[in-house]
Amino acid sequence: MGQENRTGLVLEGGAMRGIYTAGVLDVFAENRLHFDGVLGVSAGALHGCSFVSGQRGRSIRYYKKYRNDWRFMSFQSLLRTGDIVGRQFCYHDIPERLDPYDYEAFYKSGTDFYVGCSNLETGKPEYLHVTDMLGQVDLLRASASMPYVSRVVHFQGKKLLDGGCTDSIPVTAFRKMGYPRTVVVLTRHKGYKKKPEKTEMARVFYSRYPLFVQALSQRHVVYNRTLAEIERLENAGEIFVIRPSEELKIGRMENDLNIIQGVYEIGRRDALAKVEQLKEWLDESWEKSETEKMYRLF
């Protein structure tokens, strides 16, 4: 397939708000939507990988089963291991044994899977290609390793943390990487604007990484600028966006399984309301790109 026709899917993070994305992706899977490339950030990467492997329902299933296990995500895990999200439990025990991840299906999917991470030394985002989910699971972990409550992830000489710190919604980057027909799943409702974050703690925690601290101080600027660009591209018909139809009222460390299920259902509802429109957009954008390619040939 020519680069002009490649379809991309960009998945925003947002801690427990990401279960909204899981609902959207399950509807995509039910409708057999396929993308040439998927780029997930933080929770978007966690749920995106199950979409690529074709495991519909896996995210909500293991969240409901293990969310209240201290090894999943808890301050007890932070005190015991240095990571608020349990490294062994979440990235090895669950996918390798308790709720097996389909590594073979991921490999055979025909979808290129990328995760967004933040490089502490450069203060810049990294968009890393995951080709072996078992062997490169630390890239997935790095993308979702929230600052302050996670240890730095070392991978091939790079020091990495949560991709949302530097590029929460990498739609511009993914289009430049060769996926111009891009669908974006957000986890904030329309009209949301990010406020400046206090960075006093960042200067203490990450004193050895001044460029990362600077990135954190500018996070709201980058995020709000990205939202404006997304709105421009959406209005121009160049991308397709699914966002929460209402504010997602869920805590970053949510334990209430009814709330988790409820946010997942909002994701399903919003996706079902737009899935036919999405199919039409994908068909129309494909036809448009084919026509433009023909004009260039003559």
VMD Tcl script that draws the C-alpha trace (Angstrom):
set ca {
  {0.00 0.00 0.00}
  {1.26 3.48 -0.86}
  {2.16 5.81 1.94}
  {-0.68 8.14 0.95}
  {-3.24 5.43 1.79}
  {-1.90 4.23 5.11}
  {-4.34 4.51 7.99}
  {-3.17 5.41 11.47}
  {-4.77 5.25 14.90}
  {-3.55 7.56 17.67}
  {-4.60 6.77 21.25}
  {-4.31 9.34 24.02}
  {-3.43 8.22 27.55}
  {-4.86 9.48 30.82}
  {-4.40 6.80 33.50}
  {-7.79 5.26 34.34}
  {-9.55 7.43 31.74}
  {-7.95 5.04 29.28}
  {-10.67 2.49 29.96}
  {-12.83 4.76 27.78}
  {-10.43 3.98 24.94}
  {-10.79 0.27 25.67}
  {-14.54 0.60 25.07}
  {-13.97 2.44 21.79}
  {-11.46 -0.14 20.59}
  {-13.75 -3.05 21.37}
  {-16.38 -1.50 19.10}
  {-13.70 -1.03 16.41}
  {-12.82 -4.72 16.76}
  {-16.46 -5.80 16.53}
  {-16.71 -3.84 13.30}
  {-13.46 -5.35 12.00}
  {-11.74 -2.01 11.55}
  {-8.08 -2.39 10.67}
  {-5.32 0.21 10.79}
  {-1.91 0.05 9.20}
  {-0.32 1.67 12.23}
  {-1.26 2.31 15.85}
  {0.51 4.79 18.11}
  {-0.52 4.63 21.77}
  {0.59 6.82 24.63}
  {0.57 5.57 28.23}
  {-2.84 3.95 28.87}
  {-3.51 4.28 25.15}
  {-0.57 1.97 24.50}
  {-1.78 -0.54 27.12}
  {-5.21 -0.85 25.53}
  {-3.98 -0.43 21.97}
  {-1.81 -3.53 22.11}
  {-4.83 -5.73 22.89}
  {-6.64 -4.18 19.93}
  {-3.73 -5.05 17.64}
  {-3.72 -8.66 18.87}
  {-7.48 -8.88 18.27}
  {-8.35 -9.60 21.91}
  {-11.67 -7.84 22.23}
  {-12.81 -7.40 25.83}
  {-9.43 -8.21 27.33}
  {-8.78 -4.77 28.86}
  {-12.06 -4.41 30.75}
  {-11.86 -8.05 31.80}
  {-8.49 -7.88 33.52}
  {-9.12 -4.39 34.91}
  {-12.25 -5.63 36.65}
  {-10.57 -8.79 37.85}
  {-7.33 -7.33 39.16}
  {-7.87 -3.61 39.82}
  {-8.23 -4.14 43.57}
  {-5.20 -6.40 43.80}
  {-2.41 -4.33 45.39}
  {0.04 -5.72 42.83}
  {-1.92 -4.10 39.98}
  {-1.78 -0.41 40.94}
  {-1.54 0.87 44.49}
  {0.50 2.93 46.93}
  {1.38 -0.37 48.58}
  {3.04 -1.39 45.33}
  {4.86 1.95 45.23}
  {6.21 1.43 48.75}
  {7.20 -2.18 48.13}
  {8.62 -1.96 44.63}
  {9.18 1.69 43.74}
  {6.49 1.51 41.03}
  {2.86 2.37 41.61}
  {1.97 -0.07 38.82}
  {3.38 -3.48 39.60}
  {6.08 -4.35 37.07}
  {6.10 -8.11 37.58}
  {2.35 -8.48 38.00}
  {1.11 -6.20 35.20}
  {3.76 -6.77 32.56}
  {4.59 -10.41 33.13}
  {2.17 -12.32 35.38}
  {-1.02 -11.08 33.70}
  {-0.01 -11.21 30.00}
  {2.13 -14.31 30.27}
  {-0.03 -16.42 32.58}
  {-3.20 -15.00 34.19}
  {-4.87 -13.41 31.13}
  {-2.55 -14.47 28.30}
  {-1.66 -11.95 25.64}
  {-1.76 -13.35 22.11}
  {1.82 -12.62 21.05}
  {1.47 -14.59 17.82}
  {-1.65 -12.67 16.75}
  {0.18 -9.40 17.44}
  {3.07 -10.52 15.24}
  {0.74 -11.58 12.41}
  {-1.62 -8.60 12.64}
  {-0.12 -6.60 9.78}
  {-0.27 -3.50 11.99}
  {2.81 -1.53 12.97}
  {2.57 -0.72 16.67}
  {4.33 2.23 18.27}
  {4.41 3.60 21.80}
  {5.02 7.18 22.82}
  {7.62 7.69 25.56}
  {9.47 10.66 27.06}
  {13.26 10.76 26.99}
  {14.48 12.21 30.30}
  {17.85 13.32 28.99}
  {16.56 15.17 25.93}
  {13.15 16.22 27.23}
  {11.75 15.11 23.87}
  {9.15 12.52 22.88}
  {10.21 9.18 21.40}
  {7.94 7.14 19.12}
  {9.26 3.62 19.43}
  {8.33 0.73 17.16}
  {7.37 -2.42 19.08}
  {7.88 -5.52 16.95}
  {8.14 -8.11 19.74}
  {5.62 -7.54 22.52}
  {7.17 -10.19 24.75}
  {10.77 -9.11 24.33}
  {10.06 -5.37 24.22}
  {7.41 -5.16 26.93}
  {9.56 -2.62 28.77}
  {8.74 -0.13 26.01}
  {5.06 -0.54 26.85}
  {5.92 -0.13 30.53}
  {7.98 2.99 29.83}
  {5.12 4.63 27.95}
  {2.83 4.15 30.96}
  {5.33 4.87 33.76}
  {3.88 7.97 35.40}
  {6.43 10.48 36.75}
  {7.05 10.67 40.51}
  {5.49 7.26 41.17}
  {7.50 5.11 38.74}
  {11.12 4.18 38.37}
  {12.89 5.31 35.24}
  {12.80 2.64 32.53}
  {16.14 1.97 30.84}
  {15.96 0.66 27.28}
  {18.88 0.49 24.84}
  {20.69 3.33 26.55}
  {17.64 5.56 26.81}
  {16.04 6.71 30.06}
  {12.28 6.74 29.54}
  {9.04 7.65 31.28}
  {5.39 8.35 30.44}
  {4.93 9.58 26.89}
  {2.19 11.95 27.98}
  {4.80 14.21 29.57}
  {6.09 15.38 26.19}
  {3.46 14.52 23.54}
  {0.13 13.31 24.89}
  {-1.61 13.13 21.50}
  {1.04 12.60 18.81}
  {-1.23 13.05 15.80}
  {1.13 15.45 14.00}
  {4.10 13.15 14.55}
  {2.22 10.09 13.29}
  {1.04 11.84 10.15}
  {4.65 12.82 9.44}
  {5.68 9.20 10.05}
  {3.57 8.17 7.07}
  {0.02 7.73 8.39}
  {-1.91 10.68 6.89}
  {-5.34 9.05 7.21}
  {-5.43 9.21 10.97}
  {-8.15 8.41 13.51}
  {-7.66 9.91 16.96}
  {-9.22 8.68 20.20}
  {-9.13 11.27 22.98}
  {-9.91 10.83 26.68}
  {-10.91 14.44 27.39}
  {-14.26 15.94 26.44}
  {-14.64 18.76 23.93}
  {-13.72 22.14 25.36}
  {-11.19 20.81 27.87}
  {-8.06 22.89 28.37}
  {-5.07 21.75 30.37}
  {-3.91 24.06 33.15}
  {-0.27 24.72 34.09}
  {1.24 22.16 36.45}
  {3.35 22.96 39.47}
  {6.92 21.90 38.80}
  {8.54 22.38 42.21}
  {8.46 18.64 42.84}
  {9.81 17.94 39.35}
  {12.88 20.08 40.05}
  {13.60 17.90 43.09}
  {12.75 14.50 41.59}
  {14.41 15.11 38.24}
  {17.16 17.58 39.08}
  {19.55 15.56 36.90}
  {17.26 16.03 33.89}
  {16.65 19.78 33.41}
  {15.30 19.34 29.88}
  {12.66 16.93 31.17}
  {11.71 19.39 33.92}
  {11.38 22.09 31.27}
  {9.13 19.81 29.22}
  {6.89 19.23 32.23}
  {6.61 22.99 32.79}
  {5.46 23.42 29.17}
  {3.19 20.39 29.09}
  {-0.03 22.44 29.18}
  {1.18 24.67 26.34}
  {2.02 21.71 24.11}
  {-1.21 19.92 24.98}
  {-3.50 22.88 24.31}
  {-1.65 23.68 21.08}
  {-2.18 20.07 20.00}
  {-5.90 20.29 20.76}
  {-6.14 23.38 18.56}
  {-4.35 21.57 15.73}
  {-6.62 18.54 16.13}
  {-9.68 20.76 15.86}
  {-8.28 22.39 12.72}
  {-7.53 19.05 11.08}
  {-10.89 17.63 12.12}
  {-12.77 20.60 10.68}
  {-10.81 20.21 7.45}
  {-11.78 16.54 7.25}
  {-8.14 15.43 7.40}
  {-8.51 13.36 10.58}
  {-11.39 11.62 12.35}
  {-11.80 12.17 16.07}
  {-13.67 10.26 18.76}
  {-13.76 11.99 22.14}
  {-15.85 11.54 25.31}
  {-19.35 12.93 24.89}
  {-19.22 13.93 28.56}
  {-16.57 14.55 31.19}
  {-15.14 11.25 32.40}
  {-15.61 11.26 36.15}
  {-13.05 8.69 37.15}
  {-10.09 8.99 39.49}
  {-6.51 8.39 38.39}
  {-6.38 5.56 40.94}
  {-10.05 4.54 40.65}
  {-11.03 1.40 42.59}
  {-14.81 1.47 42.12}
  {-15.51 -1.23 39.55}
  {-18.92 0.26 38.72}
  {-17.28 3.56 37.76}
  {-14.67 1.73 35.68}
  {-17.39 -0.24 33.89}
  {-19.39 2.95 33.39}
  {-16.53 4.79 31.68}
  {-15.90 1.76 29.47}
  {-19.58 1.83 28.46}
  {-19.35 5.54 27.58}
  {-16.51 4.62 25.25}
  {-18.60 1.91 23.63}
  {-21.60 4.21 23.30}
  {-19.59 7.04 21.72}
  {-17.90 4.66 19.28}
  {-21.19 3.00 18.29}
  {-22.66 6.44 17.60}
  {-19.84 7.27 15.15}
  {-18.68 3.96 13.73}
  {-20.73 4.13 10.53}
  {-19.58 7.71 9.96}
  {-16.02 6.53 10.55}
  {-16.35 3.78 7.95}
  {-17.62 6.31 5.41}
  {-14.76 8.69 6.24}
  {-12.19 5.94 5.77}
  {-13.70 5.01 2.40}
  {-13.90 8.63 1.27}
  {-10.37 9.48 2.38}
  {-9.07 6.39 0.58}
  {-10.84 7.39 -2.64}
  {-9.55 10.96 -2.29}
  {-5.96 9.82 -1.85}
  {-6.25 7.46 -4.84}
  {-7.61 10.29 -7.00}
  {-4.83 12.63 -5.93}
  {-2.27 9.93 -6.73}
  {-3.71 9.51 -10.23}
  {-3.52 13.26 -10.87}
  {0.16 13.22 -9.92}
  {0.82 10.45 -12.43}
  {-0.60 12.40 -15.38}
}
mol new
graphics top color blue
foreach p $ca { graphics top sphere $p radius 0.5 }
foreach p [lrange $ca 0 end-1] q [lrange $ca 1 end] { graphics top cylinder $p $q radius 0.2 }
display resetview
